[in-house]
């Protein structure tokens, strides 16, 4: 054997011995009693979270579905892709967008809550805007006549009474009747980390509660669309030809802060996290911050006896005629609550409504005569329990059976890792 070959073989064998020696030395230096500790230390290395990618940002997943099609968009001011609106983006990519369906608050999101949204034309793109809020909540067959596919891309906040999901229901139903496919571009649910509240009693179905789900349903819009189809909730049990594009990097553990106000009176993350609890006040005489800069973060009434906190609602954009306009209101200030603690709480706080009711001098007129509170709660039982003086824990016990049933059904429609 030549000298060079001998040297190469020697060096190869030496390197193997060194690796074997180092490996065994590292292992031998860990006492057997500490093996679990060593594994734990290894597992404590920082986990790199996957970057969040919205459904609307995943062009490769859905542009092929839109090419050479006449496309209608169900969108609003939240339908952004980076710094551009989805409508502008798709038009720039050569997609034939033919019309806009606008939900509550309108295409640009400036209309007051409950205000009729009118048909019109978008000044930037020239696209016709068809209102789906007011008398016309469901696209007509004529409005879908020249449409091959409808895209739904709206940021929801995860509460049953937030009407964007009702608009989605009617779009799905109209498209199912017309045999037109629906494409849902999914977005995270900022209240998707828990499930809570009474499940809707079908006797109290309305536009602020169309589905037999709890107040906080814990689903993204794509997951809910799947449930609407799967549970046969469309008219006559129709099935929508549904396609969806999931988010990447999202789970139901994710704390997602919305980059754009989802509606005029949800200005920040705190208001969005408080919304499932405080929206119940909309069925009462109290003002819930409309006409202030702290919407859904303060609650007040001129006759509230505790006068340590006060504010005066005024006419503002998104709230032209707030309750108790220009009148001094006393009440509760939640505007300094930390968003992380609200997120971690993971439940509806009934104590706000119960405490406020108990302190009001005129309890008989506290709940509005039209019993709107029952539509918001999805049942009359919440109102009756509060009047009867039940505690929050006692009231919550009445939700348990319905919630447990809902939770088991919900799981089959999930697209993302759950919080449980």
Secondary structure, DSSP 8 states (H G I E B T S, - for coil): --HHHHHHHHHHHHHHHHHHHHHHHHHHTS-GGGHHHHHHHHHTS-------B-GGG-HHHHHHHHTTSEEEEEE-TT-EETTEEHHHHHHHTT-EEEEEEE-TTTTTT-S-TT-----EE-TTT--EEEE-SSS--S--TTTTTT-SEEEEE----SBTTSTHHHHHHHHHHHHHHHT-EEEEE----TTTT--BS----GGG-BTTB-SS--SB----HHHHHHHHHHTT-SGGG----EEEE--BS--TT-----SS-SSTT--SHHHHHHHHHHGGGGGBSSB-STTSSSTTTEEEETT-S--SSEEE---BTTBTT-TTTTSEEEEEE-TT--HHHHHHH-S--THHHHHHHHH-S-GGGTB-TT-HHHHHHTSSHHHHHHHTT--HHHHHHTTHHHHHHHHHHHGGG--S----
